[in-house]
């Protein structure tokens, strides 16, 4: 049990209810409060226009419409959700393209052990508004289409196998996916003001070709969606007591908990599958001087359990939420107020972070920029 869940368990033992918030002035439970970052204050913007804590550096990995350095592959427009996959002693970063009208898809960049780019290539094309998604334990990337007729596509980060549309996972405004290895399900968010929080139960774990789509209700039960294709009735209209979430965005699973964000009300949620409880990790209405707004993509580090949440809007920050429930800016991108941050992910070692500014300095999807951050990310709660 990591510290975040230890703290929650301690509060539960003290008699709080499933939706209990902080019970002491030291905030030993959700929701997170504004406080100092474990990395210290942000420094002046570097040459790439990024404000970072001391010891961290940035570099540009790719720009939309330009060949990725050391390759002949032109980077896609509107870069969005992403993830990293181990590749021998190196790794691969995959990135969605949220371009519309069949111009979307997924690209990949391969790095060696020294973080040198060795290749870049396409692993999905011809799709529409590929927004977020999620990695699977069997090393594929689920890329999600964000429109009313959107599907999930299972892709191969190495580009050796053709991408496959996974119809059983439903047809709706998909946003993100997060795999629960214990219960063998995939959680799915929906980017609608009256969206649902779904889970897909594969008939066979490791095979997404068939299974059951379910949605969470107000009673925190899971009810089957009878028509995952949503024709003629949308999936979110099929269960009368479906619990409504205002604009589902990123999702990340860790240690029995699926963390996910809702942009319509600037909240970060935690669904604990082991205890079947739902908590609000962060709510800007319950936080003084809230540093985080326009919540979007979310990930966690591989060491201490810090959550990192990217902003769509706000002041273009990626904020950290620590296991002791403090929220603070980790970085800020300057002079890109018409963009959004997305695709936040760590390499397997946890010492490099990747993310994109979807519309870059020009405020256009054709000017997207993908970055790498390198530095002393925490390996313990004391450093």
N, C-alpha and C positions, 0 to 999 in steps of 0.2 A: 504494500500500500504506500503510494507516494504521499508527500506532505499535504498536498491539497485535499486528498481524500481522508487523510488522518484528521485534519482539522474539521472536515464535514462530519466525520464519524463522532468526534468528540462532542460536537454540538448536538448531534442526534441523540447521543447518550444523555445529554442534559435535559432532554424533553422537548426539543423543538419539533415542529411539524414539517411536512414535506416542503412547504414553501417558506420556511422560517428564514429570516434575514439575520443581520448581526444582533447578537444578544449582549455584547459587552462593548465598552468604548474602544477596545483594542481590535475590534473587527475580526474575530476569529472565524467568521463565516461570511458567506455572500450577503449582499453584493459588494464588489470591490469599491474601495474608496480612493480618492485622489491622494497621491503621496509621492515621495522621491523615488526615482528610478534606481534599481540596483546598479545601473551603469553610470550614474551621475548625470550631470547637465549636458545638453547638446551644445556642441561647439559651432562656430561659424561654418557656413556652407563651404564644402570643398569644391574642387574644380568641376565636379559633376552636378553642383547645386544641391548637394545633400548634406544636411546637418546631422552629425553623428556624435556619439559619446567619444571620449578620449580612448585612443588605442584602436579604433575601427577605421577602415578605409573602404572606398567604393570603387567599382569599375563598371563600365558599360559592356555588357555581353553582346547585345544585339540591338539594332534599330530597324524598325519597319521599313521595308523596301530596299534595305542595304544588305549586302552579303555578310553573313556572320564571319568574323575575323578568322582567317586561315582556311576558309571554305568558300565554295562558290554558291552557297545556298542563301537565297534572299529571305530575310525574316518576315514573318507574316504581319499583317496589320492587326490592330486592336488586340494586343496580347492580354490574356486574362488568366484564369486559374492554372496552377501548375503544381508539379511535385517532382521529387528526385528519386532515382532508383540506383542501387549499387550496380556497378559494372566492373567486375574484377577489382583492381585497385583504384579505379576511378568511379565515375558516376555519370548519370544521364539526367538532365533536367528537361521535362516536357512542359509545353506551354500551349494553352488553347488560343484560338483566334475567335473573337466575338464578332467577326465580320458577318454581315447579313446576306440574304438572298443567295445561299449556296456557296458563298465565298469564304465560309469559315473552315475550321479544321483544327489540326494539332501539329505542331512542329517539335523537334527534339534537338538538344545540343549535348554532345558527348565531351566529357572532360577526362583527362588522365589523372594520375595520383597527385600531380603538381598543380592541378586546376588549370592546365593548358587545354584550350579547345582543340579537339582533334577531328570533329565532324559535326555536321548539322544536316537535318533532313526532315521530310514530311512523313507523318504516320497516319494522317486522316485528312481527307479533302472532300469538298462538295457538300458540306453540311452548313447549318445556319446558326449563328449566334452561340457558338460553343463557349459557354461562360465558365463555370467551375467544373467540379468533378471530384475524383478521388482515386488514390491507388488501391490496388487489391493485394492481399497477402501472396498471391501467385504471380506478382510482378507484371500486372497489366494496369493500364490507366483507363478509368471510366470517364469519358468526356460527355458532358451534359449540354443539351441544346436548350437555350432559354427562350422559348416561344410556346404558344398554346399547343402546337402540334409537335413539340420537342420530344426527342428520344434520348436514351443513353446509348453511347457507342463504346464498345470495349476495344481498346487499341493496344498495340505492342510497342513499348518504348524503344525497342531495338529496330523496329521497322521490318522485321523478317516475316511477320504474319499480317494478313489483311485485317483491317478493322471490321468489326461485326456489330450491327445494330441489335440491341437487346430489347425487343418489343415487350417482353414480359415485365420489364421494369417500369412500364407505364408510359403514357403519352400525355405530357403536361408541360408546364413551364418549369423545366428542371433547372436546378442551380448546382447543388453540390451532392457528393456521395461520400459516405464514410463506412468502412467495413468493421463489423463487430466480430472478432474471431472467436469469441466465447459462445455467443448465441447463434453464430453463423448466419448473420443477416447483414443487409446493407441499408443504412439510413439515408434518406433522400430529403432534401429541402425543396421548397417550391417558392419561386419569386413572384408572389401575388400578394396584394394587401389582405386577401382572405385565403391565404394558402394553407396547406397542411404540412404536417411532418410525417413522412412515410417511412416504412421499412419494407424491403424486399427480402423474402425468404426463399432462397433458391431450393429447387427440388433436390439438388446435390450441391453441397458446398464446393466451390471452385468452378462451377459451371453456371453461368448466368442466363442460359438459353431458356430456362423454364423455372417457374416458381409462383409464389403468391405475393401480390402487392397488398399491403395493409396500411392503415392510417391511424394515427393516435387520436383518441377521443377526449372529451372533457373529463371523463372519469379515469383517464390514463390507462385505458385498455386499447388493445389493437384489434381493429375490425377490418375484415377483408374488403377490398375494392372489387366489386363484381365485374366491372368492365374496365380493365387497365388501359384500354385504347381510348377511353373517354369519348366514345361516340354513341349516341349523340350527347350524353350528359357528361360534363367534365368530372374528372376524378374527385375534385374537391367538393362536388355537389352530391356525391353518392351516399355519404354517411351523414345523417342529420346532426348528430352530436359531435362531429369532428372538431377537435380543438383547433382554433384559428390562430395562425401566426402571421404577423404583419410584415410580409416581404422577406421570406427566408433566403439566406445567403450562404456563407461558408459553413463547412462542417468538418469536425476532426474528432476521431475516436481515440481514447486512451484509457486503459485500466477501468473498464466497465462503464465509462462515461462518454457519451457523445456530446461534445460542445458544438453549438451552432449559433448563428447570428441572425437577427432580424433588423433590416435597415429602416423599416417604417417607424419603429419606435426606439431605435438605437439600443438594443438589448443584446446581451450574450447569454445564452441559455446553457444549462447542463442537464441532460437527461441521463439519470443513473439507471442503467438497465438492470443492475443487480437488485436494487431496492425498489425499482419502478417509481422513482420520484423525479420531480422536475423543479429545478431551481433557476433563479436569475443570478447569473454570475456578475453581470454589469448592467446598470440602467442609468443613463445619463440624467434622468429625472431624480434619481436618488443619490447622486454624487455631487459634492460641492466642486465648483470650477471643473466640470468634466472635461478631461483632455481628449476623450474619444467620441467622435460623432461620425455618422455615415458608415456605421460598421459594415464590413464586407468579408473578404476572405479571412480565414483563421487557420493557424497551425500552432504547434507546440514544439519546444526544443526537445532534444533526445536525452537530456540529462536530468534537469530539476523539475520540469513540468511547467515552466513559464509558458503562458499563452501569448501569441502575437496576433494582433488584429489589425488588418489594413483598412484604411479609410477610403470610401467613395465620397469625395467631397471633404468637408471639414477643412482642416488646414494641411491636408496631404501628409498625414503621419501614419507610421506603423507604431502602435502602442503595445506595451507589454503589460500583462496582468500576472502578477506573481502568485505563487502558492499561498502566501499569506494575505492575498486579496488586496493588493495595492495596484492601482493602474497609473501608468505614466508613459510619456512619449519615449520611444526607443530611437526613432529617426524622423526627420521631416524633409520632404522634397520641396524645394523653393521654386518660385516662378513657373509653376505648372498648375495654376488654379482651375483650369478647365479640364483637368484630367481626373483619374482615379487610380488608386494603388491596388494591386491584385497579384495573384500568383505567388504569395509568400510561401516559401518552403526552404527546408534545410537539407544540405547534403548529408550522406549517411553518417559522417563523423560528427556532424553538428557544429562545425566551425566555420561554415559559409552559408549565408542566407541569400536566396534569390527572390526577386519580385519584379513586377513590371509597373510602369506608368503607362496606362493604356493609350492616352492621347498626347503624351509628351509635352514639349514646350509650345507646340503650335495649337494644341487643343483639338487635334484631328486624329482619327483612328489610323491614318497613314503615317503618323509620327510617333508611334509607340516605342517605348524604350524599355529594355530588360536589363536589370542591374544585378551585381553580386556584391554582397557585403562580407568582409573578412575581418576577424578580430577576436578578442578574448571573450567569447560567449561563456556564460557561467557553466561550470561543471558541478557545482555544489551550491547549497543555499547560502553559503558564506563567501562565495567568490565566483 
